Amino acid sequence: MGPESRVRPVEASTIPELVDAAARRFGDLEAVVDGDLRWSFSEYRDEAHRVAKTLIRRGIQPGDRVAVWAPNSARWAATALGIHCAGGVLVPLNTRLGGGDVARLLDRTSARLLLTVTDFLDTDYVAMLAEAGGTVEETVVMSGPTPDACTPWEAFVAATAGPDLSERTGSVNADDLCHILFTSGTTGTPKGAMLRHSAVCRSYRSWSAAIGLREGDRYLAVSPFFHTFGLNGGILACLMSGVTLVPQAVFDPQVVIERVAEESITVLPGPPTIYRSILDHLDGLPLDTSTLRLAVTGAAPVSADLVDEMRDLLGFETVLTGYGLTEASGVTTTGHHNDPPNLAATSSGRALPGIDLNVAGDNGVPVPAGEPGQVLIRGYNVMAGYLDDEAGTTTVVDPDGWLHTGDTGVLDEAGNLTVTGRSTDMYISGGFNVYPAEVEAVLATHPDIDRAVVVGVPDDRMGEVGMAFVVPSGGRPVDPSAVLSWAREELASHMAPRHVEVVDSLPTNPGGKVLRYQLRQVAAQITAG
């Protein structure tokens, strides 16, 4: 499919408007594929509207919160769009959470309805929630056996007649809330970021154009829909670009390889770990038949070697990286489809149009290009605030509208951003600041190491030193003492880690970001012993 097939994404200032506009433009094109289910864009709209009418019959009013706690599926996507078309606010819930956590989030958001499942990975979410004492007005079971106190999906959407939606969808305004998305919790305390319709519609329209999504592309959605990127970079971007959405409930390298072939997948976004898992599964062999065209990644550093393997062995024509966070609608910078091929391994691209990006020193003053500082964002994509947390909001968004991300980075002369880590990840060793991402990038070049994460641990002489958690490459044996010796040759003395722990995997959130606070806890236990 050539560049001439690329189209300008659908313009809309609200998600209900987007649903209608996409159906008008793309009509009978295939919109969603999930097993034997295949919806056109018109049928996709009809499914979303069916959910919306059901919600209105249930008494859902504009601004009411409705929660979804389930794995990726066509039903999940249509339900999310239906909630918006009813004027409701979607609360996506992490499928990794326990019943107690979900009960607290339902209470915090005042969610009136919960749509969930009882058959995901042998887990009954209804039972988990009941055990924790969580309640809502009605629980709808989207798939799996339905307990007596709940409503089965078929009964939920059974009625065909319903109210005229035009008044309700037309009353949704660009500045209305559309999502309450809980932050990834890499620091251990998730917050509810409130996002607006206009912000997500505009952000992902610009993003879709920048990365070069094409009408007729086929997009395998591995990133979970409860995550800001899976939700908006998946469901919304496909809807506005005429792209077929293929939801994937669980990431499994072999299943992904098979679906790429079966569904002629052209776009496969996700964190770097998914591509490494696929490559490891292939054990150095190329995909037999690859339709893959575009990879979009982020959430963690991407090495030049990984980018080369993605092109050579997986068949990607274009590999792009980007940067975003939940508080900024999930996306701020991105590489562009016509960028030089090596840019993906060196930066996260440039800010989208209409978004201001600065890198500032401790005094808040922007630093010159090439110097590190905290990443600051200002623009239409910044959240409305944290749910019921004015103090938390004012802590991260200053009076001039700048979102203080807590991430450290460097801007080059062309405006490309390289993220070097979290300001809270930095530690001071022998009086020198050490940014873990710089150390990790060097460790990742070791032939026996696939991935490394470094955290600071107390040291009587140096104040703090680095402890590296390393994942071996391809099951190779890793000798910690040999890695330490090698690191001393490759790094300045204050940057070279003093401890190495070999691990099979690293704890991550669903977006692929490493949960460093968990590793700091492990490191503290090791050094205390």
C-alpha positions in Angstrom: 0.0 0.0 0.0 1.7 3.2 -1.1 1.8 6.7 0.5 -1.0 7.8 -1.7 -3.4 5.7 0.5 -2.6 7.9 3.5 -5.6 10.2 4.3 -6.1 13.1 6.7 -7.7 11.7 9.9 -11.3 12.5 10.6 -11.8 15.9 12.2 -14.0 15.9 15.3 -14.0 17.8 18.6 -15.9 15.1 20.6 -15.8 11.3 20.5 -19.6 11.0 19.7 -19.0 13.3 16.7 -16.0 11.1 15.7 -18.1 7.9 15.8 -20.6 9.4 13.3 -18.0 11.1 11.1 -16.0 7.9 10.8 -19.1 5.8 9.8 -20.0 8.4 7.1 -16.5 8.5 5.7 -15.4 4.8 5.9 -18.8 3.1 5.8 -18.4 -0.5 4.7 -14.7 -0.7 5.3 -13.7 -3.3 7.9 -13.4 -1.5 11.3 -13.0 -4.2 13.9 -12.0 -7.9 13.7 -12.3 -10.1 16.8 -12.3 -13.8 16.1 -15.3 -14.5 13.9 -16.7 -11.0 14.5 -16.2 -8.5 11.7 -17.8 -5.1 11.9 -17.8 -2.4 9.2 -17.4 1.2 10.4 -21.2 1.6 10.0 -21.8 -1.5 12.1 -19.3 -0.3 14.6 -21.2 2.9 15.0 -24.5 1.0 15.4 -23.0 -1.2 18.2 -21.7 1.9 20.0 -25.1 3.5 19.6 -26.9 0.4 20.9 -24.8 0.6 24.1 -25.5 4.3 24.4 -29.3 3.8 24.2 -29.1 1.0 26.7 -27.2 3.3 29.1 -29.7 6.1 28.7 -32.5 3.7 29.4 -30.6 2.7 32.6 -30.7 6.4 33.6 -27.1 7.3 32.8 -27.0 11.1 32.7 -24.3 13.4 31.0 -21.2 13.3 33.2 -22.1 10.1 35.0 -19.1 7.7 35.4 -19.2 4.1 33.9 -16.4 1.7 34.5 -15.0 -1.1 32.3 -12.8 -3.8 33.9 -12.0 -6.3 31.1 -9.4 -7.4 28.6 -9.2 -6.0 25.0 -12.1 -7.0 22.8 -14.4 -5.6 20.1 -17.1 -5.4 22.8 -14.8 -3.3 25.0 -14.2 -0.8 22.2 -17.9 -0.5 21.3 -18.8 -0.1 24.9 -16.3 2.6 25.5 -17.6 4.6 22.5 -21.2 3.9 23.6 -20.5 5.4 27.1 -19.2 8.6 25.3 -22.2 8.7 23.0 -24.5 8.6 26.1 -22.6 11.6 27.5 -20.9 9.5 30.1 -17.4 9.5 31.4 -15.4 6.3 30.8 -13.4 4.9 33.8 -11.1 2.1 32.4 -9.8 -0.2 35.1 -6.5 -2.2 35.0 -7.1 -5.9 34.7 -4.1 -6.5 36.9 -5.7 -4.9 39.9 -7.2 -6.8 42.8 -10.8 -6.6 44.0 -9.9 -4.2 46.8 -8.1 -1.8 44.5 -11.0 -1.8 42.1 -13.5 -1.3 44.9 -11.6 1.8 46.0 -11.4 3.2 42.5 -15.2 2.7 41.9 -15.9 4.5 45.1 -13.5 7.4 44.2 -15.0 7.9 40.8 -18.6 7.4 41.9 -19.1 5.0 39.0 -22.7 4.0 38.6 -22.2 0.9 36.4 -19.5 -1.6 36.0 -19.0 -3.7 32.9 -16.6 -6.7 33.5 -16.0 -10.4 32.8 -15.9 -13.6 34.8 -13.7 -15.7 32.4 -10.4 -13.9 31.8 -7.3 -16.0 32.6 -9.4 -18.2 34.9 -10.3 -15.0 37.0 -13.8 -14.1 38.0 -13.7 -10.3 38.5 -17.2 -10.2 39.9 -16.2 -12.6 42.7 -13.0 -10.7 43.4 -15.0 -7.4 43.7 -17.7 -9.0 45.9 -15.1 -10.4 48.2 -13.7 -6.9 48.7 -17.1 -5.5 49.4 -17.2 -3.3 46.2 -20.6 -2.3 44.9 -22.2 -0.3 42.1 -25.8 0.2 41.0 -25.5 -2.5 38.3 -22.8 -5.0 37.2 -22.9 -6.2 33.6 -21.0 -9.3 32.6 -19.6 -8.8 29.1 -18.4 -12.5 28.8 -18.4 -15.6 31.0 -20.9 -17.0 33.4 -23.2 -14.4 34.9 -23.8 -14.5 38.7 -27.4 -14.0 39.9 -26.9 -10.5 41.1 -25.5 -9.4 37.7 -26.9 -8.6 34.2 -25.7 -10.8 31.3 -24.6 -8.8 28.2 -27.3 -10.2 26.0 -30.0 -9.0 28.4 -28.3 -5.6 28.8 -28.5 -4.7 25.1 -31.5 -6.8 24.2 -34.0 -4.0 23.6 -33.8 -2.7 20.1 -36.0 0.4 20.6 -34.5 3.3 22.4 -34.3 7.1 22.6 -33.1 9.3 19.8 -29.4 9.8 20.4 -29.0 13.0 18.4 -29.9 15.3 21.3 -27.7 13.4 23.8 -24.6 13.2 21.5 -25.1 16.8 20.3 -25.0 18.0 23.9 -21.5 16.6 24.5 -19.1 19.6 24.4 -15.5 19.7 23.4 -14.4 20.6 27.0 -16.5 18.0 28.7 -14.7 15.1 30.5 -14.4 11.9 28.5 -12.1 9.8 30.6 -10.8 9.4 34.1 -7.6 7.5 33.5 -5.5 6.3 36.5 -1.8 6.9 36.1 0.4 3.9 35.7 1.5 3.8 39.3 5.2 3.4 38.7 5.7 5.4 41.9 3.1 3.2 43.7 0.3 5.7 44.0 -2.1 6.0 41.0 -3.9 9.3 40.5 -7.1 9.9 38.4 -6.2 12.1 35.4 -9.3 13.8 34.0 -9.2 14.2 30.2 -11.3 16.2 27.8 -12.9 15.2 24.5 -11.2 17.9 22.5 -7.8 17.1 23.9 -7.8 13.4 23.0 -9.5 14.0 19.6 -7.0 16.7 18.6 -3.9 14.9 20.1 -4.5 11.6 18.3 -5.6 13.2 15.0 -2.2 15.0 15.0 -0.4 11.8 16.1 -2.1 9.6 13.5 -1.1 12.0 10.7 2.5 12.3 12.0 3.1 8.5 12.2 1.5 8.0 8.8 -1.5 5.8 9.5 -3.2 4.8 6.3 -6.7 4.0 5.4 -6.9 0.2 5.1 -4.0 -0.4 7.6 -4.6 -3.3 10.0 -3.7 -2.6 13.6 -3.0 -5.3 16.2 -3.9 -3.8 19.5 -1.7 -5.4 22.1 -1.5 -2.4 24.4 -4.4 -2.8 26.9 -7.4 -0.5 26.3 -7.4 0.5 30.0 -4.1 2.2 29.3 -4.1 5.7 27.8 -2.1 4.7 24.7 -4.1 1.5 24.1 -7.4 3.4 24.5 -6.6 6.5 22.5 -3.7 5.4 20.3 -5.7 2.3 19.5 -9.5 2.7 19.5 -9.6 6.4 18.6 -6.7 6.5 16.2 -8.0 3.6 14.2 -11.5 5.1 14.2 -10.4 8.4 12.8 -7.9 7.0 10.2 -10.0 4.2 8.6 -7.8 1.5 10.1 -9.0 -1.9 11.1 -8.7 -2.6 14.8 -7.7 -6.1 15.8 -7.9 -6.4 19.6 -5.5 -8.8 21.3 -6.6 -9.8 24.8 -3.3 -11.3 26.0 0.2 -10.9 24.6 1.7 -14.2 23.6 4.6 -14.1 21.0 3.4 -17.1 19.1 -0.2 -15.9 19.0 0.9 -12.5 17.8 3.0 -14.0 15.0 0.0 -16.1 13.9 -2.3 -13.2 13.9 0.1 -11.0 11.9 -0.1 -13.6 9.2 -3.8 -14.5 9.4 -5.0 -10.9 9.5 -2.3 -9.3 7.3 -1.4 -6.9 10.2 0.5 -3.8 9.0 0.7 -1.8 12.3 1.9 -3.2 15.6 2.5 -0.6 18.3 3.7 -1.4 21.8 6.6 -1.1 24.3 10.0 -2.4 23.3 9.5 -5.6 25.4 7.0 -7.0 23.0 9.3 -6.8 20.0 12.1 -8.3 22.0 9.8 -11.1 23.1 8.8 -11.8 19.5 12.4 -11.8 18.4 13.5 -14.1 21.2 10.6 -16.5 20.3 11.8 -16.5 16.7 15.4 -17.3 17.9 17.1 -15.2 15.3 15.0 -16.3 12.4 12.9 -13.8 10.3 9.1 -14.0 10.0 8.2 -16.3 7.2 5.7 -13.8 5.8 5.5 -10.3 7.1 3.0 -7.7 6.2 4.3 -5.5 9.0 4.9 -1.9 8.0 4.8 0.4 11.0 6.0 0.0 14.6 5.3 2.7 17.2 7.0 2.3 20.5 8.0 4.1 23.7 7.7 3.8 27.5 11.3 2.6 27.6 14.6 3.2 25.8 14.9 1.6 22.3 18.4 0.4 21.3 19.8 0.8 17.8 20.3 -3.0 17.7 16.6 -3.6 18.5 15.5 -1.2 15.8 17.7 -3.0 13.3 16.4 -6.4 14.2 12.8 -5.1 14.0 13.5 -4.0 10.4 15.6 -7.0 9.3 13.8 -9.9 11.0 10.2 -8.6 11.6 10.0 -6.7 8.3 9.0 -3.3 9.6 9.5 -0.5 7.1 9.2 2.2 9.7 10.0 2.2 13.4 9.0 5.3 15.4 9.2 6.3 19.0 7.2 8.7 21.0 6.8 10.2 24.5 3.7 10.9 26.5 2.1 10.5 29.9 -1.5 10.1 31.1 -1.6 13.7 32.4 -0.9 14.9 28.9 -3.6 12.8 27.1 -1.0 10.0 26.5 1.0 11.7 23.8 3.2 14.8 23.4 6.1 14.0 21.0 6.5 11.5 18.2 8.7 10.6 15.4 7.3 11.2 12.0 6.9 8.7 9.1 9.4 10.6 7.0 12.1 11.0 9.6 15.6 9.6 9.1 15.6 5.9 10.0 18.1 6.2 12.9 16.0 8.8 14.8 14.0 6.1 16.7 17.0 4.9 18.6 18.2 8.4 19.6 15.0 10.4 20.4 11.3 10.4 21.0 10.6 12.9 18.2 9.1 16.3 18.2 6.2 17.9 20.0 2.8 17.7 18.2 1.5 21.0 16.7 0.0 23.3 19.4 1.9 21.8 22.2 4.8 23.7 23.9 7.7 21.7 25.2 10.6 22.9 27.3 13.5 21.4 29.2 14.1 23.4 32.3 16.6 23.6 35.1 15.8 23.5 38.8 15.0 27.2 38.7 12.3 26.5 36.1 14.3 28.4 33.4 14.7 26.6 30.0 18.2 25.3 29.5 20.1 25.5 26.2 19.7 22.7 23.6 21.8 19.7 24.5 21.6 20.2 28.3 19.5 18.0 30.6 16.6 19.3 32.7 13.0 18.5 33.6 10.6 18.1 30.8 7.7 20.6 30.9 4.6 20.5 28.7 1.9 23.2 28.1 -1.0 23.0 25.7 -4.4 21.7 24.9 -3.4 18.1 25.8 -2.8 18.8 29.5 -5.4 17.2 31.7 -8.2 19.1 33.4 -6.7 18.0 36.7 -6.5 15.0 39.1 -9.8 13.7 40.4 -10.7 15.2 43.7 -7.1 16.3 44.3 -6.7 20.0 43.8 -3.4 20.0 45.8 -2.0 17.3 43.6 -3.0 19.1 40.5 -1.4 22.4 41.5 1.8 20.5 42.4 2.3 19.3 38.9 0.6 22.1 36.8 1.9 25.5 37.6 0.0 28.8 37.3 1.3 29.4 33.8 -0.2 26.1 32.7 3.1 24.1 32.5 2.8 20.4 33.4 5.9 19.4 35.4 6.4 15.8 34.2 9.1 14.7 36.7 10.9 13.3 33.6 14.4 14.4 32.7 15.4 14.9 29.1 17.4 16.8 26.5 16.2 18.7 23.5 18.3 19.0 20.4 18.4 22.0 18.0 15.6 20.5 15.9 13.3 20.1 18.9 13.7 16.3 19.2 13.4 15.1 22.8 15.5 12.4 24.4 14.1 11.3 27.7 16.8 10.3 30.1 14.7 9.1 33.1 12.7 10.3 36.0 14.1 13.1 38.2 13.2 10.9 41.1 15.3 8.1 39.6 18.5 10.2 39.8 20.9 9.4 42.6 24.1 11.1 43.8 27.3 9.1 43.9 30.4 10.7 45.2 28.9 14.1 44.7 28.0 13.5 41.0 24.5 13.2 39.7 23.8 9.8 38.0 20.9 9.4 35.6 20.1 5.7 35.4 19.0 5.8 31.8 22.6 6.8 30.8 24.0 3.8 32.6 21.3 1.5 31.3 22.0 2.4 27.7 25.7 1.4 28.1 24.8 -1.9 30.0 22.4 -2.8 27.2 25.3 -2.9 24.7 26.8 -5.8 26.6 26.5 -8.9 24.4 25.0 -11.1 27.2 22.5 -8.5 28.5 19.1 -7.9 26.9 17.9 -5.2 29.3 19.1 -3.4 32.4 17.6 -1.2 35.0 19.7 0.7 37.6 18.6 2.1 40.9 20.5 3.9 43.6 21.3 2.2 46.9 22.9 3.6 50.1 26.7 3.4 50.4 28.8 4.5 53.4 31.6 5.9 51.3 29.9 7.2 48.1 26.5 8.2 49.6 24.8 6.2 46.9 25.9 3.7 44.3 24.1 1.9 41.5 22.5 -1.6 41.6 21.9 -3.0 38.2 19.1 -5.5 37.6 19.9 -7.3 34.3 17.9 -9.6 32.1 20.2 -12.1 30.1 20.0 -12.1 26.4 18.7 -15.3 24.8 19.1 -17.3 28.0 22.9 -16.7 28.1 24.7 -17.1 31.5 25.6 -13.7 33.0 28.5 -13.5 35.5 27.8 -10.4 37.8 31.5 -9.9 38.6 32.4 -9.9 34.9 29.7 -7.4 34.2 31.0 -5.1 37.0 34.5 -5.3 35.6 33.3 -4.6 32.1 31.2 -1.6 33.3 34.2 -0.1 35.0 35.9 -0.1 31.6 33.0 1.5 29.8 31.7 4.0 32.4 33.0 6.8 34.5 33.8 5.6 38.0 30.8 7.3 39.7 28.5 5.9 37.0 29.6 2.3 37.1 27.3 0.2 39.2 28.7 -1.6 42.3 26.1 -4.4 42.4 24.5 -6.6 39.7 21.5 -8.8 40.2 20.6 -11.2 37.4 16.8 -11.6 37.0 14.5 -13.4 34.5 12.3 -10.4 34.0 11.6 -6.9 35.2 8.4 -5.8 36.9 6.4 -3.5 34.5 3.1 -1.8 34.3 0.7 -2.6 31.3 2.3 0.2 29.3 5.7 -1.4 29.6 7.2 1.0 32.1 9.4 -0.5 34.7 8.1 -0.3 38.2 11.3 1.1 39.7 9.8 1.5 43.2 9.5 -2.3 43.4 13.1 -2.7 42.3 14.2 -0.1 44.9 12.4 -2.2 47.5 14.2 -5.4 46.4 17.5 -3.5 46.3 17.0 -2.3 49.9 16.3 -5.8 51.1 19.4 -7.1 49.3 21.7 -4.5 50.7 20.2 -4.7 54.2 21.0 -8.4 54.2 
